[in-house]
Amino acid sequence: MSIYNRRERGASAVEMAIVAPFLLILLLGIIEFGFLFGEYNELRHAVREGARYAAVSEPDLNGDSVIDETDVVKKICDSLGLGAPTVDIVLSQTGTAIGDVATVQVTLDTESLSGAPLISTFLPDELDNIATFRLEQPATWSNHTDNDAC
């Protein structure tokens, strides 16, 4: 064995020890971003489902024959496949007649998967989405804000 090989024997281990934390942080960041992107897509889907439900007034979910804000909130919560998140839902409308504009806004609190402060610093604390739609039937719900709906 030459003298050069003896001196370089541990160099690759030292280089790996220096580079490995950065690679791990990069990998965790990619996973966290992918998870948040999936949550955002779920949120967008739920908001669209709630807006469509409020616009066309499908069959009542509570059995009381009146489509109201609790039915819209229930539709949104049922569409969210995220367990039991903390959700703020805002339903607003300019009028109650057919053709009037209404809005459904949902804000979802997020949590870091890894809990690594270096990664969670760059991630948002909450995701939100808004859907604006025209009423296709007279609205039976009024301006409404529901915190922790789901």
N, C-alpha and C positions, 0 to 999 in steps of 0.2 A: 504494500500500500504506500502510495506516495505521500509526501508531506502535505501537498495541496488537498488531497481527499480527507485527511485527518482534520484539517482546519475547517473545512466546509461541511462536515458531517451533520452538525446541528443547525445549520443555517435555514434549511427548509422548515424545520419545526418552529423556529423563532418567527420566520415569515408568516407561517400559518397562524401562529398565536396572535400576531399583529393584525392580520387581515380577517380572521374568523368573526370577530364581533361586528365588523362592518357588514359582512355578508349576512350574518344572522339578522341584523337590524333591517337590511334591505329586504330579506325574505319575509320577515314579519310585517313590514310595511306593505308589501305587495298583497299579502294575505288579508291584512286589515282593510286595505283599499277595496279589494274584491268583495269582502263581506259588506262593507258600507255601500258599495255600488248595488249589490243585491238587495239590501234593505231599501235603498232609494227606489229601485224598480218596483218592489212590493208596495211601497208607499204611493207611488204614482198610480199603480193599478187600483189600489183601494180608493184613492181620491176620485179617479174616473168612474169607478163602480158606484160610489156614493152620489156623484153628480148625476150620473145617468138615472139612478134610482129616483133621485129627487125630481128630475126633469120629467120622466115619463110615468111616475107613480105606478110601479108594479104592484102586485097584490100586497096587502098590508102584512107586516111581519108580526104584529102584536095581537091580531085578531079583533081590533077595535074598529075596523073599517075606515079609519082615518089615517092617511099618510102624514106623519108628523116628524118632528126633529129626532125623536127617539128611534124611529124606524130608519132614518138616514144614518144616524150614528151607529146603529146596530149593523147596518149593511156595510159600512166602512170597517168596523171592527171585525166583522166576519171575513172580510176580504183581506185583512192584514194577517198574513201567516207568520207573524213575528212573536208568537207567544202572548204575553200580557204587557205590552209596552205602555209607557206613559204617553198619552196622546192628548193634544189640544185640538178640538174641532170647532171651527167657526162656520156657521151657515148664515149667509146674508142675502138679501134680495132687495131689489128696487121697487118691486110691486108684486102683486099676487095674481095678476092676469096672465093669460097665455101670451107668450112672446116676451115677457119681462125677463130681465137678466138676473141671474142668481149666482152665488159663488160658494164653493166648498173649499175650506182651507184646513189642512191637517199638518200639525207639527209633531214630530216624533223625536223623543230624546234618544240619544245613542250612547253606547258604552263601548270601550275598547275591549277587544278580545284578549289581547296579550296583557293589557294593563301597564305596558312599558311607557313611562312618562315621555321618553324621547320620541316615541311614535305617536302617542295620543295628543301631543302638543300640536301636531300638524293636521289632526282630524277634527271635523266639526262636532260640536256638542249636541247639535240637533239637526234634523233634516226637515224640510217643509216643502209642501207642494200645494198649489192652488188650481182649481178647475172652475172655469166660468162657463155657464151654460144658459140656454133659453128654456123657460118653462114651456112644456108641451101640454100642460093642464094647469088649472088654477092651483096655486100653492096653498097648502093647509098648514104650513109651518112658518114661523116668523124668524126674525133675526135672532140668532142663538149662539151662545158660546158655551162649550162643555169642556171642562178640564178633567183630565184623567178619565176619559170616556170609556176606554176599554178596560 
